[in-house]
Amino acid sequence: MKPPNPMKIRIMADYGSSGIWAFSDPPAQGFRHGMLEHQRLKLPKALSHAFDLWIQRYEDEAPKDLLDIDAFNVEGLRLATLLKQYLGPQRHVEYQGEHEEGDSPLVAIVIE
């Protein structure tokens, strides 16, 4: 189920994803979270491509334990900040980073 107008957006890496997720906290009308395609947000080509490269890096490096977590999180925060600038102040955007241990994500960082 897609939200009609996702006001809360989380940037988070996952295999085969766009890297952009809409969420409702608490869940509203059966919707908790869902991936958003770049075209749904009408992202500029350069920003969409940057997200694609970020996810591709995750897919290529994380399974082999080659992912530089700090550099990956810096890039994720940069993308979240660019997305917030693009979407404007009415949208809540946060970044859910990767943790050194792999299983536990970092606490979400809200982009102001």
N, C-alpha and C positions, 0 to 999 in steps of 0.2 A: 504494500500500500504506500503510495507517495503522498507526502504532505502537500496541501494545496499551495502553501507559500512558506517554505522553510525559513524560519527566522534564526535558528541556531545551526551553526555549521561547525563541524570538527574536521580538521586536517589530520589524517592518520593513514599510515602506510598499511596496506594489506595486499596480498597476492591477487592479481587480476582486477584491481580496483582503479578508480579514477584518483584516489587519494583524498576525495572530498565526500563528506558524509553529512546529511541532514539528521538532526535528532530533536527529540522532544523530551524535556526533563521537567516534570514527570511525563511518562507516556500519555499521549492524547489520542483519544478515539482509536485505540488499537495500534497506533504508530509509535514506535520507540526510536528507530533509526533506519536509515537506508542510504545507499550510495547515490550520489548525484553525478550524472554525466556532465562533462565539461560544456557540451552544447546546450544543456538545460539552463546553465547559468550564463550562456553567451560569452564565455571567456574569450579574451583576445588570443589569437593563435600562439603568440609567444608564451603567454602564461600557461595555456593548455599544454604546449610542448614541454615546458619546464616541469610541469606535474608529471607528464608521461616519462620523462627522463629520470625523475626522482623515484617513481614507482619501479621503473625498469632496473635502476640501481639496486633497489631493495630486493627485487626478485632474483637478480643475478648474484648478489653478494651475501645476503642474509643466510640462505641455506648452507653456504659454504663457510659460514662464520668468518667472512672477510669484511663485513660491514664496519666501517669506521663510524661508531655510534655518535660521537661528538660532532663530526663533520656532517653526518646525515641529519642530525637534529638541527644544526645551524641552517642547513638548506631548507628543511621543513618549516622552521620558523620564518625564514625569508619568504617562502611561498605563502604561508598563512598571512603574513603582513601585506604582501602584494594583493592577495585575494581580498583582504579587509579593505584596502584602499580602493580596489575596483568596485566592491559591493556597497561601500559607504557605511556611515555610522549607524544606520538603522539595523544592520545585521550583526548578530553575535557571531564572532569567529574565534575559535580556539585551536590550539595545536596540542595533539596527544603524541608525545615523543616516544622514542624507543629507549629502553633501559639496558644497561650493560649486561644484566642477567638474561635478557631476551624475553622472558615470560611476563615480566611485570612492566607495563608501560609507565612512563612518567606521569605525574599529576598533570592534568590539562592546564595549559597556559593560555589565558584569555588575551587576545590581541585587541588593544585599545586603539 
